[in-house]
Amino acid sequence: MSWWMILLVVLAGAVLALVLLASRKPDTFRIERRIILAAPPDVIFPYLDSLESWQLWSPWARKDPAMRTTYGPGRAGLGASMGWDGNSQVGKGNMSIVESRPHEAVAYRLEFEKPFRATNRASFTLKPVVGGTELVWAMEGPAPLPSKIMDLLMNMDRMVGRDFEAGLANLRGLVEK
């Protein structure tokens, strides 16, 4: 057997192993980060419920200050929507608020177009605790095979989680003044 045939068999085996490993991962994903903010829920909630206010603390707005954003008729509360089109770090997509419970929770439908197509749900949950408010930021959705393979190679929880952590730190700077 020639060297290139051996190389081809080894590569095919590696691809097969990667696909088999990925296929064993769950069919859904959830990425979550939490923080305790020294502020009451009524101070934090407007920054989550207003899509315009997102630009003040969003980690993606800071990754691409030239990102183009467009807003639907509503900019806050249930039904509010926003589209974005940015550089390779932020991609292109839109989001709409699908749940808004003042001082308790906000949930969004996220539709990504670039760098890949995906539809997910993101949410913020606020809970009063001693010393302030616990804020949980989560994103969840389906995990098709290409997504599972990508997660094996890039660890999406760590990648997106770092952005969540940066956003929560930015938000802390605004609400703990």
Secondary structure by P-SEA (a helix, b strand, c coil): ccaaaaaaaaaaaaaaaaaaaaaacccbbbbbbbbbbcccccccccccccccccccccccccccccbbbbbcccccccccbbbbbbccccccccccccccccccccccbbbbccccccccccbbbbbbcccbbbbbbbbbbbbcaaaaaaaaacaaaaaaaaaaaaaaaaaaacccc
